[in-house]
């Protein structure tokens, strides 16, 4: 969505922002919700892997279907938000997320993996809509000079959700794994086992559906809260021309790589920590440590929101990307707790990457902020492609350590973008 230049700002503009008293707190809540729901995939993957006796590539279809929604919905979602407005767009997104949660009921009752994947796609469609609203909106609710810091602070609430949700998810979903294993069953007994065990997933997501319905109602009551909002007409492919700007195109690529790397690592945590040469944990115990990965990201974002006010965002981005590569190297070349916790600490390095890449890429987009956000959301499709590729490497080599080389390569390119974007963006005339 484009905001009227007389009453709004985007990163790099001279305006002071839109008039929306108290709305920042609401946007922080949106970040908390969609962050937490996304992180539950890390808990569901080992559960479904066991129930349906999947290999790593098949299990990563959870992330593929979830993040494919970003590619499919990114541009149409931006068009919808431009048509109906930020707040109404958020309400539609929340209701779509609720529908996705409810679809877990038929998926469980039929014990069908494909239906679980479809439910996750619908859930992710709602997440995309909410994210298209939240990312540009938080940059508009304040001074342009502090947009990167403000988005990083908002992302900290995203990380708060990704920290808390897996704790509850591991207890509810992974804690219910029976002593018997799906691989030892067949026929009706296997179907009955899958239906019974997947009820834990249903119960968790039904609770989320109720909460989302309540939040959607609150959002709808705020639908006229945003003052000075205006809409700029455009075609569905309007944002693609932004890829002609080298800085934006490089940044969009890095969003693709960052999300892919972050999701790949998060998806492998449980199985990685279960390895005898790492920590040798049970599924439930390993799932209980997912919160460390996301908790580090939360802490890093609170710290980063201050650091980014004092230092060049590009240089900070390059530094944490190099830090992530170093932690992968330590994890894959050591054993025991050192190996396990060095992998979990990558969350600290990830902390400021998304908001910093986003603001550096979208710097000085002006009234094209929503178009840029739509393209960036398409780039989040990296969360579908790279985890699948990482799983394929793990299956082909029989080594999760070797599979981590792909995320390491992603971080190397992100470090290069940080160096490239350390200088201010060029001025562009709005199309």
C-alpha positions in Angstrom: 0.0 0.0 0.0 1.2 3.5 -0.7 0.7 6.2 1.9 -0.1 9.7 1.0 3.3 11.5 1.0 1.9 14.5 2.7 1.1 12.4 5.8 3.5 9.5 5.8 7.0 8.4 5.7 9.1 5.5 4.5 12.7 4.7 5.1 14.8 7.5 3.8 12.0 10.0 3.4 12.0 13.3 5.2 8.4 13.0 6.5 7.6 12.2 10.1 5.2 9.3 9.7 1.5 8.6 9.8 -0.8 9.7 12.6 -1.8 6.6 14.5 -1.7 7.2 18.3 -1.1 4.0 20.2 -0.9 1.8 17.1 2.7 0.7 17.6 1.7 -1.5 20.5 -0.9 -3.2 18.3 1.7 -3.9 15.6 4.0 -5.4 18.2 1.2 -7.8 19.0 0.9 -8.8 15.4 4.7 -9.5 15.2 4.3 -11.7 18.4 1.4 -13.7 16.9 2.8 -14.5 13.4 6.3 -15.2 14.8 5.0 -17.7 17.3 2.8 -19.5 14.9 5.7 -19.8 12.3 8.1 -21.2 14.9 5.6 -24.1 15.7 6.7 -25.7 12.4 10.0 -26.6 14.1 7.9 -28.6 16.6 5.5 -30.2 14.1 8.3 -31.4 11.8 9.7 -34.1 14.1 6.2 -35.1 15.1 5.0 -35.6 11.6 8.3 -37.2 10.6 7.7 -39.9 13.1 4.0 -40.3 12.5 4.3 -40.7 8.7 7.8 -42.3 8.7 9.3 -39.5 6.6 12.9 -38.9 5.5 14.3 -35.4 5.9 13.3 -34.2 2.4 9.7 -35.3 2.9 9.6 -33.8 6.4 10.8 -30.5 5.1 7.7 -30.3 2.9 6.1 -28.8 6.0 8.3 -25.7 5.5 8.0 -25.9 1.7 4.2 -25.7 1.8 4.2 -23.0 4.6 6.7 -20.7 2.9 5.4 -21.3 -0.6 2.5 -19.1 0.5 4.8 -16.2 0.5 5.6 -16.7 -3.2 1.9 -17.3 -4.1 0.3 -14.6 -1.9 3.0 -11.9 -1.7 2.0 -9.8 -4.6 -1.8 -10.5 -4.5 -1.7 -9.8 -0.8 -0.1 -6.4 -1.3 -2.8 -5.6 -3.9 -5.5 -6.6 -1.4 -3.9 -4.5 1.4 -3.7 -1.5 -1.0 -7.4 -1.9 -1.8 -8.8 -2.4 1.7 -6.2 -0.7 4.0 -3.7 -1.8 6.6 -6.1 -2.6 9.4 -8.7 -4.4 7.4 -5.9 -6.3 5.7 -4.6 -7.4 9.1 -8.2 -8.6 10.1 -8.5 -10.7 6.9 -5.0 -12.2 7.5 -5.9 -13.2 11.1 -9.2 -14.8 10.0 -7.4 -16.7 7.3 -4.9 -17.9 10.0 -7.8 -19.1 12.1 -9.2 -21.1 9.1 -5.8 -22.8 8.7 -5.8 -23.8 12.3 -9.3 -25.3 12.0 -8.2 -27.4 9.0 -6.0 -29.4 11.3 -9.3 -31.1 12.4 -10.0 -33.0 9.1 -6.2 -33.5 8.6 -6.1 -35.4 12.0 -9.4 -37.3 11.6 -8.2 -38.7 8.2 -4.6 -39.1 9.3 -3.5 -37.6 5.9 -0.1 -35.9 5.6 -1.2 -34.0 2.5 -4.1 -32.4 4.4 -1.7 -31.3 7.1 0.4 -29.6 4.5 -2.6 -27.9 3.0 -3.7 -26.6 6.4 -0.2 -25.2 6.9 -0.4 -23.5 3.5 -3.7 -21.8 4.4 -2.3 -20.8 7.8 0.7 -19.3 6.1 -1.5 -17.4 3.7 -2.9 -15.5 6.7 0.6 -15.0 8.1 1.7 -13.5 4.8 -1.2 -11.0 4.8 -0.4 -9.9 8.4 3.3 -9.6 7.6 2.6 -7.5 4.5 0.8 -5.1 6.9 3.2 -5.2 9.8 6.6 -4.7 8.2 6.0 -1.4 6.3 3.5 -0.1 8.9 6.0 -0.2 11.8 8.5 1.7 9.6 5.9 4.4 9.0 5.0 4.8 12.6 7.9 7.1 13.5 10.9 9.0 12.2 12.5 7.6 9.1 16.0 7.9 10.6 15.1 5.3 13.3 13.2 2.9 11.0 15.8 0.2 11.1 16.0 0.4 14.9 12.2 0.5 15.3 11.6 -2.6 13.0 14.3 -4.5 14.9 12.6 -3.7 18.2 9.3 -4.9 16.7 11.0 -8.0 15.5 12.0 -8.6 19.1 8.3 -9.2 19.8 8.3 -11.6 16.9 11.1 -13.4 18.6 9.2 -13.4 21.9 6.5 -15.4 20.2 9.0 -17.7 18.6 10.6 -18.3 22.0 7.4 -18.9 24.0 5.3 -20.9 21.4 7.8 -23.8 21.0 8.0 -24.3 24.7 4.2 -24.9 24.9 4.3 -26.7 21.6 7.0 -29.1 22.7 5.1 -30.0 25.8 1.7 -30.4 24.1 2.7 -31.9 20.7 6.1 -33.7 21.2 5.3 -34.7 24.8 2.5 -36.9 23.5 4.7 -39.2 21.4 3.8 -42.7 22.4 6.3 -45.5 23.2 5.3 -47.4 20.1 6.6 -46.1 16.8 4.7 -45.7 13.5 7.4 -47.7 11.6 6.4 -50.7 13.7 2.7 -50.6 12.7 0.7 -51.1 9.5 -2.9 -51.1 8.2 -5.7 -50.0 10.5 -3.4 -50.0 13.6 -1.2 -47.5 11.9 -4.1 -45.3 10.9 -5.5 -45.4 14.4 -2.1 -44.5 15.9 -1.7 -41.5 13.5 -5.2 -40.2 14.3 -4.7 -40.5 18.0 -1.2 -39.0 18.1 -2.1 -36.1 15.8 -4.9 -35.0 18.2 -2.2 -33.2 20.2 -1.6 -31.0 17.2 -5.3 -30.4 16.8 -5.7 -29.3 20.4 -2.9 -26.8 20.2 -4.2 -25.2 17.0 -7.8 -25.1 18.2 -6.6 -22.9 21.0 -4.8 -20.7 18.6 -8.0 -20.5 16.4 -10.0 -19.1 19.3 -7.2 -16.6 20.2 -7.0 -15.5 16.6 -10.7 -14.9 16.4 -10.6 -12.6 19.4 -7.6 -10.7 18.0 -9.3 -10.3 14.6 -12.3 -8.7 16.3 -10.1 -6.3 18.1 -8.3 -5.4 14.9 -11.6 -4.8 13.2 -12.5 -2.3 15.9 -9.3 -0.4 15.1 -10.0 -0.3 11.3 -10.4 3.5 11.2 -7.6 4.2 13.7 -4.9 4.9 11.0 -5.2 8.5 10.0 -3.8 9.9 6.7 -3.9 6.6 4.9 -4.3 6.8 1.1 -4.1 4.2 -1.7 -2.1 4.3 -4.9 -3.5 2.3 -7.8 -1.2 -0.2 -9.4 -1.2 -3.6 -11.2 -0.4 -6.9 -9.6 3.2 -6.7 -11.0 3.7 -3.1 -10.1 6.5 -3.9 -7.6 8.6 -6.0 -10.0 10.2 -2.9 -11.5 11.8 -2.3 -8.1 14.1 -5.2 -8.9 15.8 -2.9 -11.4 17.3 -1.1 -8.4 20.5 -3.0 -7.5 20.2 -2.3 -3.8 16.6 -3.5 -3.6 17.3 -6.6 -5.7 20.3 -7.6 -3.7 18.4 -7.1 -0.5 15.4 -9.2 -1.8 17.9 -12.0 -2.6 19.3 -11.8 0.9 15.8 -12.0 2.4 15.4 -15.2 0.4 18.7 -16.5 1.7 18.3 -15.4 5.3 14.9 -16.9 5.8 16.0 -20.1 4.1 19.0 -20.4 6.3 17.2 -19.5 9.5 14.3 -22.0 8.8 16.7 -24.7 7.7 18.6 -24.6 11.0 15.5 -24.3 13.1 13.9 -27.2 11.3 16.9 -29.5 12.0 17.5 -28.5 15.7 15.5 -31.4 17.2 17.1 -34.1 15.1 20.5 -32.4 15.3 20.5 -32.4 19.1 19.3 -36.0 19.2 22.5 -37.2 17.5 24.7 -39.3 19.8 27.8 -37.3 18.9 26.0 -34.0 19.8 23.8 -34.1 22.9 22.0 -37.4 22.5 18.6 -36.0 23.7 15.1 -37.4 23.5 12.7 -35.9 21.0 10.9 -34.0 23.8 14.0 -32.8 25.5 15.5 -31.6 22.2 12.2 -29.8 21.3 12.4 -28.1 24.6 15.6 -26.4 23.6 14.2 -24.8 20.5 13.3 -21.8 22.6 17.1 -21.2 23.1 17.5 -20.6 19.4 14.6 -18.2 19.2 15.3 -16.8 22.6 18.7 -15.7 21.5 17.1 -14.0 18.5 14.8 -12.1 20.9 17.6 -11.0 23.1 19.7 -10.0 20.1 16.8 -7.9 18.7 16.3 -5.9 21.9 20.1 -5.3 22.0 20.2 -4.6 18.3 17.5 -2.0 18.4 20.0 0.1 20.5 23.2 -0.9 18.6 21.6 0.1 15.2 21.1 3.6 16.5 24.8 3.9 17.1 26.4 2.0 14.3 26.1 1.5 10.6 23.3 -1.1 10.0 25.3 -2.5 7.0 28.4 -3.1 9.1 26.4 -4.7 11.9 24.7 -7.0 9.4 28.0 -8.1 7.9 29.4 -8.7 11.4 26.6 -11.0 12.5 26.5 -12.9 9.2 30.2 -13.7 9.7 29.4 -14.7 13.3 26.8 -17.1 12.1 29.3 -18.8 9.8 31.8 -19.1 12.6 29.2 -20.7 14.9 28.2 -23.3 12.2 31.9 -24.1 11.8 32.3 -24.6 15.6 29.1 -26.8 15.8 30.1 -29.0 12.9 33.7 -29.5 14.1 33.0 -30.2 17.8 30.8 -32.7 19.8 28.6 -32.7 22.8 27.2 -29.6 24.4 29.6 -27.3 22.5 28.3 -28.6 19.2 24.7 -28.3 20.3 24.8 -24.9 21.9 26.9 -23.3 19.2 24.2 -24.2 16.8 21.5 -22.8 19.1 23.5 -19.5 19.5 23.1 -18.8 15.8 19.8 -17.4 16.8 21.7 -14.5 18.3 23.4 -13.8 15.0 20.1 -14.1 13.1 18.5 -11.5 15.4 18.9 -8.3 13.4 19.2 -9.8 10.0 15.6 -9.6 8.7 14.7 -6.1 9.9 18.1 -4.8 8.8 18.1 -6.3 5.4 14.5 -5.2 4.9 15.2 -1.5 5.8 18.4 -1.4 3.9 16.7 -2.8 0.8 13.7 -0.6 1.1 15.5 2.6 1.9 14.1 5.6 0.1 11.3 3.7 -1.6 8.9 6.4 -0.5 5.3 5.8 -1.7 6.4 2.4 -3.1 6.8 1.0 0.4 3.9 -1.5 0.1 5.1 -2.6 -3.3 8.5 -3.2 -1.9 7.0 -5.1 1.1 5.1 -7.4 -1.3 8.2 -8.3 -3.2 10.1 -8.8 0.0 7.4 -11.2 1.2 7.7 -13.1 -2.0 11.4 -13.4 -1.3 10.5 -15.2 2.0 9.9 -18.1 -0.3 13.5 -19.0 0.5 12.0 -20.6 3.6 10.4 -23.2 1.3 13.3 -23.8 -1.1 16.4 -23.9 1.1 15.1 -26.2 3.9 14.0 -28.7 1.2 17.5 -28.5 -0.3 19.1 -28.8 3.1 17.0 -31.9 3.8 18.0 -33.4 0.4 21.7 -32.8 1.2 21.2 -34.5 4.6 19.5 -37.5 3.0 22.1 -37.8 0.2 25.1 -37.5 2.5 23.7 -39.0 5.7 25.1 -36.0 7.6 23.3 -33.1 9.1 26.7 -31.4 9.6 27.3 -31.4 5.8 23.8 -30.1 5.2 24.6 -27.0 7.3 27.1 -25.9 4.6 24.2 -24.5 2.6 23.0 -22.1 5.4 26.7 -21.1 5.8 26.9 -20.1 2.1 23.7 -18.1 2.5 25.3 -16.1 5.4 28.4 -15.4 3.3 26.3 -13.6 0.7 24.4 -11.7 3.4 27.7 -10.5 4.8 28.6 -9.2 1.3 25.3 -7.3 1.2 26.0 -5.7 4.5 29.3 -4.4 3.2 27.6 -3.2 -0.1 24.7 -1.4 1.7 26.8 0.3 4.4 26.5 3.5 2.4 23.2 5.5 2.1 20.8 4.5 -0.8 20.5 6.5 -3.9 17.5 8.8 -4.4 14.9 7.5 -6.8 11.8 9.3 -8.2 8.6 7.5 -7.3 7.0 5.7 -10.2 
